[in-house]
Amino acid sequence: MRDKQWDLLIKGGSVVLPDGVEVLDIGITDGRITGLASNLSTEAAKLVISAAGKHIFAGVVDAHVHFNEPGLGDWEGFATGTAALAAGGCTSFIDMPLNGLPPTINLPALKLKLDAAAGENGSRVDFAVWGGLVPGNIGDLAALSEAGVVGYKAFMSYPGDTGDGCFMNVDAETLLEGMKVIASLGGILALHAEDETIVSALAAAKQAEGKVSMRDYLDARPPAAEWEAVKQALHMAQQTGCKLHFVHISTPEAIDLISEAKQSGLDVSAETCPHYLVFTDEDVIRIGAGAKCSPPIRSHREREGLWGQLAEGRIDSIASDHSPCPPGMKEVKDGNYFGVWGGILGAQSLLESIVSEGGLKRGIPLHVLSRAMSAAPAERFGFGDKKGQISLGFDADLAIVDLASPYVLTERHLKYRHPHSAYVGYAFGCQVDMTLLRGNILYNRSADAGDKDTTVRSMGQRLRPHASGI
């Protein structure tokens, strides 16, 4: 009996399934996975791709990126940012409410964001949008929910000044009242958890003494600032019943606190980022301003502790926290690292860094890593019925990766608007060969012209969340 007609048949790849890796063929029809078995016939396929010797991952779902349209597209826009995502094997992302001008804290701002993402130079991969919780916008939260944001982002520490109307951190009263409203809406709150009282006092003291080196900056944002903020937020979650998602967690101790809260029945999840899993504070001092972020990158002890927790399944997801800026904002003046913009450009390097460090170096099973990069964020934020895993009926969002193709990242590889990154010079152990979005070839390394943009344009569709839980 003949197989059904495939629009595309991918033959002989090592497919990273939800529970392991198996050599299989993948049949794709109308953008979805409709065949997943050995030895599917090529006779009924319109197009056949050989993936022999390669691994096929579910497309990455990056739940934490900052694309700066509207208003700051000269930092990074949807076109360049999503070209980088595609080159890194990412097929869906969720855009944060800052640092666009205006930030996405009400319906008019949301419309501007969506218009930019869906425009002619808009997103090349599928996308969803975070709303924001800031002082003064609690009355806007219900309308944002109705309009389909996946949740809300708030800062417990000062996020940095981007000009008039910039995104601001919440005080304790706003945070508590916002949690009450978000809980009533059935929503989820993503938190940047650093205690502002601690970090502002330490930063002021350091600068008053003329201590402004990178080491001084790192010391001014200690692990305790993260732990204290996590404790405060968890206490408020107990009071309000609000679902929480802690972004870019940098310490094992904070993961321990979140794990204990889960066991007590709180609906809470934790994300970390590749830069906390790849680099240490010694690397930050070597790299310089390009590796400045907040929370800062920690010591070898903390990095290895996070890897152990990820392997145990205690870290729910990994996201890039891609935070771009023009090169001039990374210039160090008078040796003062406190004045440098904090943020790492990492969207293009998420999958390759995690597979290199976690799979190839540390032997963590690839399906465990894939879940943290793809299935877990898709499920948590409301589109786990069609994104994040290689299963029948799911969207054919795929990353074909060569695990035997090491390379050193250079600026020429980068698709960002401004091609600089802390990862430049890093030796990856693998390389994305091809990225497919709903069965369409979005990125193909063999056709890539390096510094010339060859990514297929404007294929992205907006994702709206359905009811989701942890």
N, C-alpha and C positions, 0 to 999 in steps of 0.2 A: 504494500500500500504506500502511495506517495505521501510525503510530508505535506503539510499545509504550505501555502505560498509565503515565503519570507521576503520582506523588503530588504532585510540585511541578515546575513548569517555570519557570525564570528566563530571561527573554527579553532578548536584545540588549545584554548587558553587554560591556565590554572586559575579557576574561578574562585574568588574569595567569597564564600557563602556565609550566612549568618552563624554557622556552627563549624566551619572548617574550610579547607581548600580542596577542590576536586577538578580534574581535567574534564572539561565539558565544552559543548557547543552552545551558543546562545542565539536563538532565533528571535528576530524582532519584526513586529508587524504594527503599523500605525503608531509607532513611537513607544510601544510597550513590549515587554519581554513575554513572548508567547511560546517559546521553546527553550528548554533547558535540559539537555541530555547528551549522551555520547553518540557520535556518529550520525548526526542529523544530515539528511541528504542535501547536497549542494544543487541538485537539479531544479529544485523549486525556489531557488533564491535569486533575487534580482541582482544582488551584490554580495560577494563573499570576501571576508577579511580573515587572513590567517593570523592567529595570536599564539602560534606554537612557540613555546619557550618563554612566553610572557605571562604575567599575572594580570587578572582583570578584577579591579576593585569597583564597588559601588561608587558613583560620583560623590565627592566630598560635599557635605552640607555645612558650610561655614557660617555659624550663627552669630559671628561678631566681626563685622567689618565697618570701617568708616569711609564711605565715599561721600565726598564733600559737596555734592550738588544738593540743592541749589546754593548759589552764592559764593562757594569756594571751589569751584571746579578747577581752578588753576592749581589747587593742591592735588586733587585726584578726582576725576569724574567717573561716571559709570562705564563709559566706553573703554578707557584704559584700564581701570581697575578690574573689570570683568574679563578683559583679554588676559590679564595676569592670572586671574582665577582659573580660566579655561586651560591655560598653559600648565597650570599646576594640578589639573585633574579635578577641579571643583565645578560642580554643575548647578548648585543652588547656594544662595547666601541670604542672610538677614542683615539689613542695613541699620546701623545705629542712628539715633536721632541727632547726634552731633558728629561732626562739626559744621554742618550746613548752616547757612544763614538765609532764612530763619531756621532754627532747629525745629524738629518735628514734634511740637508740643501742643498743636491744635489743628483743626481741620484745614484751614487755609494753607498752613505749612505742609501738611501731609499731601495736599493736592499738588503743590509745587514739587515735592519729592517724587511723587508717582509720575508726574508729567515728564520729569527729567529721566527717570528710569525707563519709561516706555517710549521715549522719543527716538528720532532717527539715529542719534548717537547714544542710545541708551544701553540697557543691560544686554549682554550676550548670553547670559545664563539666567535661569529662573531665580526669582527673588521674592522676598517678603520684607516687611518693614517693622521696626520697633517704633513705638511712641516714647515720649519722655515724661518723667515726673520731675517737676521743678517747683520752686516756690511760686504760688499764684496760679497754677493751672489745674488744680484738682477738679474744678468744674468742667474741664475739657476732656477728662479721662473717659467718660461714658461715650461721648461722640467718637472718640478715637477707636474705642472698642467696637462700636457699631460699624465703623468704616473698615475694620479688618486688620488692625495692627496685631502682631503676634503677642505683644505684651508691652511692658514699659521699662525704661532704663532710668536709674537714678544714681547719682554720685553721692557718696558719704564724705568725700573730700573734694577740694576745689579742682575742677577739671582743666583749668587753663583758659586764658582770655583769647577769644577769636574776633573780638570787636563788638559793636553795638548789638544787643539782642542775643548774646552768646548764652549757651547752656550753663546753668548754675547748679551747684550742689544743694542738697536738701538739708534743712535743719531737722532736729529730732521731731518737732511737732508736725512738720510737713510729711516726714517719712511715716510717722504713725498714722496720721489721717489719710495719707495716700494709700497705705496698706489696707485700711478699712474699706475704702472705696474700691480698690482693685479686687479685694476678696469678694465684695458684693457683686462685682461684674464677672466673677469666675476667671479673672485674669492672673497673670504671672508678672512678678517684678524682678528684673535683672539688676543686680547691685554691684557697683564698684565699691568694695569694702576696704576702706582705709580710714582710720580715725583722724578727722581733720584737726582736732585739738592737739594730738600728738605730733603729726607731721608738720603742721604750721609752726608750732613752738620750736621744734628741733631745727627746722630750716632757718627760722629767724635767728636762733642762737648761733648756728654755724656761720651764717653770713655776717652777723655782727662781729664775729671774731676773725673775719677774713678767711674762713675755711670754706673754700668754694670748689674744691677738686671733685672729680667723679667719685672718689671714695667718700668724700664728705656728703655728697648727694645720696649715695647708697645708705650711709649710716643715718641720714635724716629721715629715712622711711623704713624703720625697722620692722621685723616680722610681727612684733607686738601690736603695731598699728593695724595690721590685717586681722589678727586674732580678736582684738577688742571690738572692731567694727562688726566682725562676723557674730560675736556673742550678742552685741546689741541688737542686730537685725533678727537673729533667731529668737531672742526674747520677744520682740515685737510681733514676729510671726506667730508665736504661741498665743499672744493676746488677740490677734486679729484673724487668724486662719488664712492669711495671705500666702499664696504659693511664691516661693523664692527661687531664683537662679543666681548663684554667685559667679560672677565672671572673673576671668584671669586670676584664679587662685595660685599663689606663688609659694605656699608653705605647706608641708605635710601636716603641721599642727592644725591649720585651718580646715583641712580635709577631715581630720579626726573629729573636729567639732561638728562639721556638717554631717558626717556619718552617724555620730551619736544622735543628732537631731532626727535624722531619717528613722533610726531605730525606735525613737520615741513617738513616731507617727507624724512628724511634720512633712509636708509636701515640699521638699527642697532638693535642689540639684547643684552640682558643682562643675565648673569648666576650668581647664587650664589651657596654656598656650604653648606652642612649640618652643618659643624662646626660653621658657623656664625649664624645658626638657633638653635643650641643646646646649645652652651656654651656662657659664657660671659668672660670679662677680669678677673673677680674674679676667675672663674674656671681655667683660664690659669695659674694664680699665684699658685693656689692649685695644679694643675696637674704637672706643671713644663715644662721641655724641650719637652716632648711629645706633648704638645699643641702649640709649637712655629711654626708659619707660617707667610707668608707675602702675602697680607696684614694681619695684625694681627687680632685676634678676638677682637671684640669691646665690648661696654658696654651693659647693659640691655636695655637701650633706643634704641640703634641701632638694637639689636636683634629683639625686638618686632616691631620696625618699618618695618623691612624686612618681618616679618610674615604678617603684614597688607598689604604690597604691593604684596606679593605672593598671598594672598587670593583675591586681586583685579585683578589679572592677569597682573600686571605691571612688574613682574619678569618673563622672558620667560622660563628659564630652571634652573634645579639644577644638579650639577655634583659634583663628590667626590673630585676632585683635589688630588687623591691618590698620595702621594709623599713620597715613602719609602726610608729608609736608614738602614744600620746596626746599632745595638744598640749603638755601640761605638761612633757614630757620634752625638748621643743625650746626651753624657756625658758632664756635666758642669764642667769646669776647673777653679779653683780660683774664683768661683762664677760668671763667665762672661757668660751671656746668649747671648751676641752678637756673640760669637764664636761657638755656637751650630748650627748644620744644621737645617734649617727651612723647615718643611713639616709635614703633618699629614697623617697617614695611615688610610684611611677611606673608601676604595672601598667596603668592605664587609658590611658596616653599613649604606649605603645611604638610601635604601628603608625603613629599619626598623626604622631608626631615624626619617625620615620625616613622616612616618605614625604614629609613636608613638607621636611625638611632635605636628605635624600639624593636624592629623586626630583625634587621641584619646584624646589629651589634649585640643586642641583649636577648634575642631569641623569643621575644613575646609573640604569641601566635598572631598571625596576620588578621584573623577574623576578630580578635579582641581589639586590635588597633582600628580596624575598619568600623566596628560598631561605634567607637568613641568619636570617629571623624564623621560618620554618616548617619547610621540608623538612630543612634541615641538623640542627636539634636533634632532629626526629622520627627521622631516620636514626641519629644518633649514640647515642640513648638507647633504641632498641629498638622503635619502633613506626612506622618509615618505610614499612611495607607498607600502611598505611591512613591515615596522617595526614600533613599537611604540604604536599600539593600537589593541584592540581585536575587529576585524571586519572581515567579510567574505572576503576571498581571501588573507588576510595577513598571514605572517609567524606565525606559532603557537609557538611564544615566550612568555612564561607565567611564572608567579610567583604565586604559591599558598601559601597564607599567613594566619596564625592563629592569629586573632586579640584578642584572649582570651588566649594567651600563653606568659605571661610576663617572662622575665629572665634577669639576670645580666651577662653582657659579661665578660668572663675571657680570659686569654691568650690561654687557651686550645681550645676555640672556633675558634680561628683565623687561617686562611689558608695561611697567608702571609709567605714569606720566613723567615722573622724575626717577630715573633708574639708579637709585641708591638704596642700600639695604644692609643691615647688620650681617646678613647671610652671604654677602659678596666675599669670596675667598674660601667659603666652606666647601668641603669635599663631600658631596652626596654619594651614597652608595647605589643609587637607582635613579631612573629618569622616566618621566611620563612620556610615552610614545604617542598616545592618541587620547582625546577626550570626546565623548559622544553625549549629546543632550537629546533625550527622547529619540534616540536612534540616528540622529544627524551628526555627522563628523564636524565637530566644532573646532578642534585643534589637532594638527597632524605634525609631529616633530620632523618627519622626513620632508615636509614641504615648508618648514619654518625657515624664514629668512633672517632670524635673529633680531636685529634692530628694526626690521620692517614688519609691519603688522599684517599677518596672514590669517588671523582668527576670523571665523565667520561672524558677521555682524547681526545685531538686533534680533536674536532668536529668543531672548528671554521672555518668559511669561510670569505674571504676578501669581504668587502662591498665597492663598487665604487659609488661615488655620481652621481646623475643625476642633471640636472639644478634645482636649488632650490631658494626660496625666503623666505621672513620672513613670 
